[in-house]
Each structure stands twice: as C-alpha cells, then as structure tokens.
Amino acid sequence: MNLIHKEAHQNLPMPKGKEHYAEGFQKANVPSIPELVEMAKELGVTFIGCQMTMDAMQLEKEDFIDGIDVGGAVTFLEFAKDANVSLTF
C-alpha cells in the first residue's frame, strides 16, 4: 500500500543492510519510486488497492495517488485472470 500512498511512496526506506545501494541507484540514474509510479500510470498500469487492508489501516481512497481502483480479492482475481502480468505487494 505504501507504493501507492500519496505520502508514503515519497519516503520509502531502504531495507536494513541495503542502504549502500542508494548511491548506486543514483549513479545509475534509476528513477525514484514516485517517478516509477508515474511512468507505470502513463503506460496504463492498473493499481488496485486492497479494500480490507485500507479498512484495517483506516485509509480512504483519497489517501492514495489519483487513478487507483479499490477492491477485494474478487476484484483483483477478475482483473488478473486476463492480465499479461500482475504483481502483488
């Protein structure tokens, strides 16, 4: 959910012990998470936020980037059955 949260995806921490990768990412011109999200949106990627997780975390659709869908497992499975690729986090 942090990847599509308006604020959280701006400051995702590097996993412990992997902090040294940040400099390599910068040198290799790897886009930031917000840039990657924008690129994905431009390419037509569909983002589906999990309703149950949102309810448990007391989050609303407005807390997330524009253009996401919200649904449960059935919504995701209905979409994923015809998708070329699907990634879940």
N, CA, C and O atoms as a printed pandas DataFrame, in Angstrom:
     atom_number atom_name residue_name chain_id  residue_number  x_coord  y_coord  z_coord
0              1         N          MET        A               1    0.820   -1.187    0.000
1              2        CA          MET        A               1    0.000    0.000    0.000
2              3         C          MET        A               1    0.869    1.258    0.000
3              4         O          MET        A               1    0.455    2.303   -0.502
4              5         N          ASN        A               2    2.079    1.153    0.567
5              6        CA          ASN        A               2    2.939    2.330    0.606
6              7         C          ASN        A               2    3.380    2.785   -0.788
7              8         O          ASN        A               2    3.685    3.962   -0.985
8              9         N          LEU        A               3    3.415    1.875   -1.742
9             10        CA          LEU        A               3    3.813    2.248   -3.098
10            11         C          LEU        A               3    2.816    3.179   -3.768
11            12         O          LEU        A               3    3.186    3.951   -4.652
12            13         N          ILE        A               4    1.554    3.116   -3.356
13            14        CA          ILE        A               4    0.535    3.955   -3.983
14            15         C          ILE        A               4   -0.044    5.003   -3.040
15            16         O          ILE        A               4   -0.950    5.744   -3.422
16            17         N          HIS        A               5    0.466    5.074   -1.818
17            18        CA          HIS        A               5    0.028    6.088   -0.854
18            19         C          HIS        A               5    0.651    7.428   -1.233
19            20         O          HIS        A               5    1.847    7.499   -1.515
20            21         N          LYS        A               6   -0.153    8.488   -1.242
21            22        CA          LYS        A               6    0.320    9.815   -1.676
22            23         C          LYS        A               6    1.583   10.269   -0.965
23            24         O          LYS        A               6    2.470   10.847   -1.593
24            25         N          GLU        A               7    1.678   10.020    0.321
25            26        CA          GLU        A               7    2.828   10.499    1.093
26            27         C          GLU        A               7    3.876    9.418    1.304
27            28         O          GLU        A               7    5.071    9.690    1.198
28            29         N          ALA        A               8    3.452    8.209    1.599
29            30        CA          ALA        A               8    4.406    7.153    1.961
30            31         C          ALA        A               8    5.359    6.809    0.822
31            32         O          ALA        A               8    6.526    6.506    1.072
32            33         N          HIS        A               9    4.886    6.850   -0.428
33            34        CA          HIS        A               9    5.778    6.450   -1.520
34            35         C          HIS        A               9    6.846    7.496   -1.815
35            36         O          HIS        A               9    7.766    7.241   -2.594
36            37         N          GLN        A              10    6.732    8.669   -1.200
37            38        CA          GLN        A              10    7.750    9.705   -1.348
38            39         C          GLN        A              10    8.989    9.413   -0.489
39            40         O          GLN        A              10   10.084    9.887   -0.791
40            41         N          ASN        A              11    8.808    8.634    0.576
41            42        CA          ASN        A              11    9.892    8.419    1.542
42            43         C          ASN        A              11   10.043    6.958    1.949
43            44         O          ASN        A              11   10.203    6.666    3.134
44            45         N          LEU        A              12    9.995    6.049    1.006
45            46        CA          LEU        A              12   10.148    4.641    1.359
46            47         C          LEU        A              12   11.584    4.383    1.814
47            48         O          LEU        A              12   12.535    4.775    1.138
48            49         N          PRO        A              13   11.734    3.724    2.960
49            50        CA          PRO        A              13   13.096    3.480    3.460
50            51         C          PRO        A              13   13.773    2.344    2.699
51            52         O          PRO        A              13   13.117    1.429    2.203
52            53         N          MET        A              14   15.088    2.424    2.619
53            54        CA          MET        A              14   15.871    1.334    2.065
54            55         C          MET        A              14   15.907    0.235    3.130
55            56         O          MET        A              14   16.079    0.531    4.312
56            57         N          PRO        A              15   15.748   -1.022    2.729
57            58        CA          PRO        A              15   15.784   -2.099    3.736
58            59         C          PRO        A              15   17.098   -2.087    4.513
59            60         O          PRO        A              15   18.146   -1.737    3.971
60            61         N          LYS        A              16   17.032   -2.471    5.780
61            62        CA          LYS        A              16   18.236   -2.512    6.623
62            63         C          LYS        A              16   19.309   -3.362    5.962
63            64         O          LYS        A              16   19.046   -4.449    5.447
64            65         N          GLY        A              17   20.511   -2.841    5.993
65            66        CA          GLY        A              17   21.637   -3.548    5.409
66            67         C          GLY        A              17   21.808   -3.301    3.918
67            68         O          GLY        A              17   22.800   -3.737    3.334
68            69         N          LYS        A              18   20.857   -2.608    3.289
69            70        CA          LYS        A              18   20.911   -2.345    1.850
70            71         C          LYS        A              18   21.094   -0.859    1.540
71            72         O          LYS        A              18   21.020   -0.446    0.382
72            73         N          GLU        A              19   21.332   -0.065    2.573
73            74        CA          GLU        A              19   21.435    1.380    2.404
74            75         C          GLU        A              19   22.483    1.774    1.368
75            76         O          GLU        A              19   22.340    2.792    0.692
76            77         N          HIS        A              20   23.529    0.975    1.245
77            78        CA          HIS        A              20   24.605    1.290    0.300
78            79         C          HIS        A              20   24.145    1.237   -1.158
79            80         O          HIS        A              20   24.826    1.773   -2.032
80            81         N          TYR        A              21   23.025    0.612   -1.432
81            82        CA          TYR        A              21   22.505    0.568   -2.801
82            83         C          TYR        A              21   22.000    1.930   -3.282
83            84         O          TYR        A              21   21.989    2.196   -4.484
84            85         N          ALA        A              22   21.587    2.786   -2.361
85            86        CA          ALA        A              22   21.010    4.082   -2.733
86            87         C          ALA        A              22   21.963    4.883   -3.611
87            88         O          ALA        A              22   21.540    5.466   -4.610
88            89         N          GLU        A              23   23.230    4.918   -3.254
89            90        CA          GLU        A              23   24.210    5.659   -4.054
90            91         C          GLU        A              23   24.350    5.048   -5.449
91            92         O          GLU        A              23   24.446    5.772   -6.440
92            93         N          GLY        A              24   24.361    3.738   -5.522
93            94        CA          GLY        A              24   24.442    3.062   -6.825
94            95         C          GLY        A              24   23.233    3.356   -7.691
95            96         O          GLY        A              24   23.364    3.539   -8.901
96            97         N          PHE        A              25   22.052    3.403   -7.080
97            98        CA          PHE        A              25   20.840    3.732   -7.831
98            99         C          PHE        A              25   20.937    5.140   -8.409
99           100         O          PHE        A              25   20.564    5.373   -9.558
100          101         N          GLN        A              26   21.441    6.078   -7.602
101          102        CA          GLN        A              26   21.581    7.456   -8.076
102          103         C          GLN        A              26   22.582    7.539   -9.223
103          104         O          GLN        A              26   22.316    8.205  -10.223
104          105         N          LYS        A              27   23.725    6.875   -9.094
105          106        CA          LYS        A              27   24.750    6.895  -10.141
106          107         C          LYS        A              27   24.235    6.269  -11.438
107          108         O          LYS        A              27   24.616    6.694  -12.529
108          109         N          ALA        A              28   23.375    5.265  -11.318
109          110        CA          ALA        A              28   22.833    4.570  -12.497
110          111         C          ALA        A              28   21.584    5.257  -13.043
111          112         O          ALA        A              28   20.963    4.765  -13.985
112          113         N          ASN        A              29   21.218    6.397  -12.449
113          114        CA          ASN        A              29   20.025    7.148  -12.869
114          115         C          ASN        A              29   18.744    6.326  -12.796
115          116         O          ASN        A              29   17.871    6.442  -13.655
116          117         N          VAL        A              30   18.641    5.498  -11.766
117          118        CA          VAL        A              30   17.416    4.730  -11.547
118          119         C          VAL        A              30   16.345    5.703  -11.047
119          120         O          VAL        A              30   16.578    6.438  -10.087
120          121         N          PRO        A              31   15.186    5.713  -11.684
121          122        CA          PRO        A              31   14.124    6.638  -11.247
122          123         C          PRO        A              31   13.679    6.352   -9.812
123          124         O          PRO        A              31   13.775    5.226   -9.325
124          125         N          SER        A              32   13.194    7.393   -9.157
125          126        CA          SER        A              32   12.653    7.251   -7.798
126          127         C          SER        A              32   11.324    6.500   -7.861
127          128         O          SER        A              32   10.752    6.321   -8.937
128          129         N          ILE        A              33   10.842    6.067   -6.708
129          130        CA          ILE        A              33    9.547    5.378   -6.646
130          131         C          ILE        A              33    8.427    6.259   -7.218
131          132         O          ILE        A              33    7.649    5.775   -8.040
132          133         N          PRO        A              34    8.317    7.532   -6.816
133          134        CA          PRO        A              34    7.264    8.360   -7.412
134          135         C          PRO        A              34    7.388    8.473   -8.936
135          136         O          PRO        A              34    6.378    8.491   -9.639
136          137         N          GLU        A              35    8.615    8.548   -9.444
137          138        CA          GLU        A              35    8.798    8.604  -10.900
138          139         C          GLU        A              35    8.386    7.296  -11.555
139          140         O          GLU        A              35    7.766    7.302  -12.618
140          141         N          LEU        A              36    8.726    6.173  -10.928
141          142        CA          LEU        A              36    8.338    4.872  -11.482
142          143         C          LEU        A              36    6.818    4.707  -11.485
143          144         O          LEU        A              36    6.248    4.160  -12.429
144          145         N          VAL        A              37    6.167    5.185  -10.417
145          146        CA          VAL        A              37    4.703    5.110  -10.354
146          147         C          VAL        A              37    4.089    5.928  -11.487
147          148         O          VAL        A              37    3.158    5.468  -12.147
148          149         N          GLU        A              38    4.598    7.127  -11.715
149          150        CA          GLU        A              38    4.084    7.966  -12.810
150          151         C          GLU        A              38    4.313    7.308  -14.163
151          152         O          GLU        A              38    3.439    7.338  -15.030
152          153         N          MET        A              39    5.491    6.713  -14.343
153          154        CA          MET        A              39    5.788    6.021  -15.601
154          155         C          MET        A              39    4.806    4.861  -15.816
155          156         O          MET        A              39    4.304    4.650  -16.920
156          157         N          ALA        A              40    4.548    4.122  -14.740
157          158        CA          ALA        A              40    3.625    2.991  -14.831
158          159         C          ALA        A              40    2.220    3.470  -15.197
159          160         O          ALA        A              40    1.548    2.862  -16.031
160          161         N          LYS        A              41    1.778    4.570  -14.564
161          162        CA          LYS        A              41    0.459    5.119  -14.878
162          163         C          LYS        A              41    0.381    5.530  -16.348
163          164         O          LYS        A              41   -0.623    5.274  -17.012
164          165         N          GLU        A              42    1.435    6.165  -16.856
165          166        CA          GLU        A              42    1.465    6.588  -18.255
166          167         C          GLU        A              42    1.402    5.400  -19.214
167          168         O          GLU        A              42    0.900    5.519  -20.332
168          169         N          LEU        A              43    1.917    4.251  -18.764
169          170        CA          LEU        A              43    1.900    3.042  -19.587
170          171         C          LEU        A              43    0.592    2.259  -19.453
171          172         O          LEU        A              43    0.415    1.224  -20.096
172          173         N          GLY        A              44   -0.320    2.756  -18.619
173          174        CA          GLY        A              44   -1.619    2.109  -18.480
174          175         C          GLY        A              44   -1.699    1.035  -17.415
175          176         O          GLY        A              44   -2.623    0.222  -17.432
176          177         N          VAL        A              45   -0.753    1.014  -16.489
177          178        CA          VAL        A              45   -0.783    0.041  -15.403
178          179         C          VAL        A              45   -1.997    0.319  -14.521
179          180         O          VAL        A              45   -2.297    1.473  -14.216
180          181         N          THR        A              46   -2.686   -0.730  -14.116
181          182        CA          THR        A              46   -3.822   -0.617  -13.215
182          183         C          THR        A              46   -3.362   -0.907  -11.794
183          184         O          THR        A              46   -2.782   -1.959  -11.526
184          185         N          PHE        A              47   -3.619    0.018  -10.895
185          186        CA          PHE        A              47   -3.292   -0.159   -9.480
186          187         C          PHE        A              47   -4.587   -0.450   -8.738
187          188         O          PHE        A              47   -5.553    0.306   -8.839
188          189         N          ILE        A              48   -4.603   -1.552   -7.990
189          190        CA          ILE        A              48   -5.786   -1.926   -7.209
190          191         C          ILE        A              48   -5.389   -1.968   -5.741
191          192         O          ILE        A              48   -4.584   -2.799   -5.323
192          193         N          GLY        A              49   -5.971   -1.053   -4.964
193          194        CA          GLY        A              49   -5.743   -1.036   -3.522
194          195         C          GLY        A              49   -6.673   -2.020   -2.841
195          196         O          GLY        A              49   -7.851   -2.102   -3.187
196          197         N          CYS        A              50   -6.159   -2.762   -1.883
197          198        CA          CYS        A              50   -6.951   -3.770   -1.172
198          199         C          CYS        A              50   -7.890   -3.095   -0.167
199          200         O          CYS        A              50   -7.444   -2.434    0.770
200          201         N          GLN        A              51   -9.188   -3.272   -0.379
201          202        CA          GLN        A              51  -10.186   -2.648    0.492
202          203         C          GLN        A              51  -10.051   -3.102    1.928
203          204         O          GLN        A              51  -10.156   -2.284    2.842
204          205         N          MET        A              52   -9.818   -4.406    2.155
205          206        CA          MET        A              52   -9.718   -4.912    3.520
206          207         C          MET        A              52   -8.517   -4.290    4.243
207          208         O          MET        A              52   -8.619   -3.927    5.415
208          209         N          THR        A              53   -7.388   -4.167    3.549
209          210        CA          THR        A              53   -6.212   -3.550    4.156
210          211         C          THR        A              53   -6.467   -2.077    4.431
211          212         O          THR        A              53   -6.083   -1.563    5.482
212          213         N          MET        A              54   -7.116   -1.395    3.492
213          214        CA          MET        A              54   -7.454    0.006    3.695
214          215         C          MET        A              54   -8.348    0.172    4.911
215          216         O          MET        A              54   -8.142    1.084    5.711
216          217         N          ASP        A              55   -9.338   -0.698    5.058
217          218        CA          ASP        A              55  -10.229   -0.634    6.222
218          219         C          ASP        A              55   -9.448   -0.861    7.517
219          220         O          ASP        A              55   -9.650   -0.147    8.499
220          221         N          ALA        A              56   -8.563   -1.849    7.518
221          222        CA          ALA        A              56   -7.787   -2.167    8.718
222          223         C          ALA        A              56   -6.846   -1.030    9.094
223          224         O          ALA        A              56   -6.583   -0.796   10.273
224          225         N          MET        A              57   -6.338   -0.322    8.081
225          226        CA          MET        A              57   -5.394    0.776    8.324
226          227         C          MET        A              57   -6.104    2.127    8.406
227          228         O          MET        A              57   -5.459    3.168    8.530
228          229         N          GLN        A              58   -7.443    2.101    8.336
229          230        CA          GLN        A              58   -8.268    3.312    8.385
230          231         C          GLN        A              58   -7.837    4.323    7.320
231          232         O          GLN        A              58   -7.656    5.508    7.603
232          233         N          LEU        A              59   -7.679    3.832    6.103
233          234        CA          LEU        A              59   -7.302    4.661    4.963
234          235         C          LEU        A              59   -8.464    4.780    4.001
235          236         O          LEU        A              59   -9.296    3.879    3.903
236          237         N          GLU        A              60   -8.518    5.890    3.293
237          238        CA          GLU        A              60   -9.551    6.143    2.297
238          239         C          GLU        A              60   -8.902    6.235    0.914
239          240         O          GLU        A              60   -7.690    6.421    0.808
240          241         N          LYS        A              61   -9.686    6.107   -0.118
241          242        CA          LYS        A              61   -9.166    6.190   -1.486
242          243         C          LYS        A              61   -8.424    7.514   -1.706
243          244         O          LYS        A              61   -7.459    7.568   -2.468
244          245         N          GLU        A              62   -8.873    8.565   -1.045
245          246        CA          GLU        A              62   -8.260    9.880   -1.190
246          247         C          GLU        A              62   -6.830    9.931   -0.629
247          248         O          GLU        A              62   -6.080   10.859   -0.929
248          249         N          ASP        A              63   -6.456    8.937    0.183
249          250        CA          ASP        A              63   -5.108    8.879    0.740
250          251         C          ASP        A              63   -4.084    8.391   -0.286
251          252         O          ASP        A              63   -2.878    8.450   -0.050
252          253         N          PHE        A              64   -4.576    7.913   -1.413
253          254        CA          PHE        A              64   -3.701    7.295   -2.399
254          255         C          PHE        A              64   -3.571    8.155   -3.655
255          256         O          PHE        A              64   -4.320    9.111   -3.854
256          257         N          ILE        A              65   -2.607    7.793   -4.489
257          258        CA          ILE        A              65   -2.407    8.525   -5.737
258          259         C          ILE        A              65   -3.684    8.475   -6.567
259          260         O          ILE        A              65   -4.504    7.568   -6.421
260          261         N          ASP        A              66   -3.834    9.461   -7.434
261          262        CA          ASP        A              66   -5.009    9.500   -8.306
262          263         C          ASP        A              66   -4.997    8.327   -9.274
263          264         O          ASP        A              66   -3.942    7.900   -9.743
264          265         N          GLY        A              67   -6.173    7.821   -9.560
265          266        CA          GLY        A              67   -6.321    6.800  -10.586
266          267         C          GLY        A              67   -6.268    5.367  -10.119
267          268         O          GLY        A              67   -6.245    4.457  -10.948
268          269         N          ILE        A              68   -6.249    5.130   -8.800
269          270        CA          ILE        A              68   -6.238    3.735   -8.355
270          271         C          ILE        A              68   -7.665    3.201   -8.312
271          272         O          ILE        A              68   -8.627    3.956   -8.170
272          273         N          ASP        A              69   -7.776    1.894   -8.437
273          274        CA          ASP        A              69   -9.035    1.204   -8.201
274          275         C          ASP        A              69   -8.958    0.628   -6.793
275          276         O          ASP        A              69   -7.866    0.417   -6.265
276          277         N          VAL        A              70  -10.085    0.378   -6.199
277          278        CA          VAL        A              70  -10.143   -0.231   -4.869
278          279         C          VAL        A              70  -11.029   -1.451   -4.966
279          280         O          VAL        A              70  -12.092   -1.407   -5.585
280          281         N          GLY        A              71  -10.597   -2.539   -4.358
281          282        CA          GLY        A              71  -11.407   -3.751   -4.388
282          283         C          GLY        A              71  -10.813   -4.814   -3.492
283          284         O          GLY        A              71   -9.754   -4.637   -2.889
284          285         N          GLY        A              72  -11.512   -5.901   -3.426
285          286        CA          GLY        A              72  -11.047   -7.041   -2.642
286          287         C          GLY        A              72  -10.442   -8.098   -3.535
287          288         O          GLY        A              72  -10.100   -7.840   -4.689
288          289         N          ALA        A              73  -10.317   -9.277   -2.995
289          290        CA          ALA        A              73   -9.700  -10.375   -3.727
290          291         C          ALA        A              73  -10.450  -10.695   -5.012
291          292         O          ALA        A              73   -9.826  -10.969   -6.037
292          293         N          VAL        A              74  -11.766  -10.667   -4.974
293          294        CA          VAL        A              74  -12.556  -10.982   -6.169
294          295         C          VAL        A              74  -12.280   -9.967   -7.277
295          296         O          VAL        A              74  -12.138  -10.338   -8.442
296          297         N          THR        A              75  -12.206   -8.692   -6.915
297          298        CA          THR        A              75  -11.894   -7.648   -7.895
298          299         C          THR        A              75  -10.543   -7.917   -8.528
299          300         O          THR        A              75  -10.396   -7.864   -9.749
300          301         N          PHE        A              76   -9.550   -8.209   -7.685
301          302        CA          PHE        A              76   -8.217   -8.475   -8.209
302          303         C          PHE        A              76   -8.199   -9.710   -9.094
303          304         O          PHE        A              76   -7.631   -9.678  -10.185
304          305         N          LEU        A              77   -8.808  -10.791   -8.643
305          306        CA          LEU        A              77   -8.799  -12.029   -9.433
306          307         C          LEU        A              77   -9.514  -11.850  -10.757
307          308         O          LEU        A              77   -9.075  -12.394  -11.771
308          309         N          GLU        A              78  -10.603  -11.100  -10.771
309          310        CA          GLU        A              78  -11.321  -10.829  -12.015
310          311         C          GLU        A              78  -10.418  -10.086  -12.997
311          312         O          GLU        A              78  -10.411  -10.389  -14.190
312          313         N          PHE        A              79   -9.661   -9.120  -12.498
313          314        CA          PHE        A              79   -8.735   -8.379  -13.337
314          315         C          PHE        A              79   -7.554   -9.263  -13.757
315          316         O          PHE        A              79   -7.185   -9.293  -14.931
316          317         N          ALA        A              80   -6.968   -9.974  -12.804
317          318        CA          ALA        A              80   -5.728  -10.719  -13.032
318          319         C          ALA        A              80   -5.901  -11.897  -13.983
319          320         O          ALA        A              80   -4.943  -12.293  -14.647
320          321         N          LYS        A              81   -7.094  -12.459  -14.063
321          322        CA          LYS        A              81   -7.268  -13.651  -14.900
322          323         C          LYS        A              81   -6.997  -13.368  -16.372
323          324         O          LYS        A              81   -6.622  -14.280  -17.109
324          325         N          ASP        A              82   -7.177  -12.140  -16.817
325          326        CA          ASP        A              82   -6.946  -11.783  -18.209
326          327         C          ASP        A              82   -5.703  -10.917  -18.410
327          328         O          ASP        A              82   -5.415  -10.501  -19.533
328          329         N          ALA        A              83   -4.970  -10.644  -17.340
329          330        CA          ALA        A              83   -3.811   -9.753  -17.432
330          331         C          ALA        A              83   -2.598  -10.503  -17.970
331          332         O          ALA        A              83   -2.424  -11.695  -17.716
332          333         N          ASN        A              84   -1.762   -9.782  -18.719
333          334        CA          ASN        A              84   -0.499  -10.362  -19.170
334          335         C          ASN        A              84    0.421  -10.609  -17.987
335          336         O          ASN        A              84    1.029  -11.673  -17.870
336          337         N          VAL        A              85    0.517   -9.627  -17.120
337          338        CA          VAL        A              85    1.385   -9.693  -15.948
338          339         C          VAL        A              85    0.646   -9.076  -14.780
339          340         O          VAL        A              85   -0.065   -8.085  -14.948
340          341         N          SER        A              86    0.803   -9.644  -13.606
341          342        CA          SER        A              86    0.275   -8.984  -12.409
342          343         C          SER        A              86    1.307   -9.122  -11.312
343          344         O          SER        A              86    1.910  -10.181  -11.136
344          345         N          LEU        A              87    1.504   -8.048  -10.580
345          346        CA          LEU        A              87    2.412   -8.006   -9.451
346          347         C          LEU        A              87    1.621   -7.681   -8.212
347          348         O          LEU        A              87    0.743   -6.818   -8.241
348          349         N          THR        A              88    1.918   -8.357   -7.128
349          350        CA          THR        A              88    1.241   -8.064   -5.871
350          351         C          THR        A              88    2.284   -7.773   -4.816
351          352         O          THR        A              88    3.359   -8.372   -4.811
352          353         N          PHE        A              89    1.963   -6.845   -3.915
353          354        CA          PHE        A              89    2.851   -6.487   -2.809
354          355         C          PHE        A              89    2.075   -6.495   -1.538
355          356         O          PHE        A              89    2.630   -6.220   -0.474
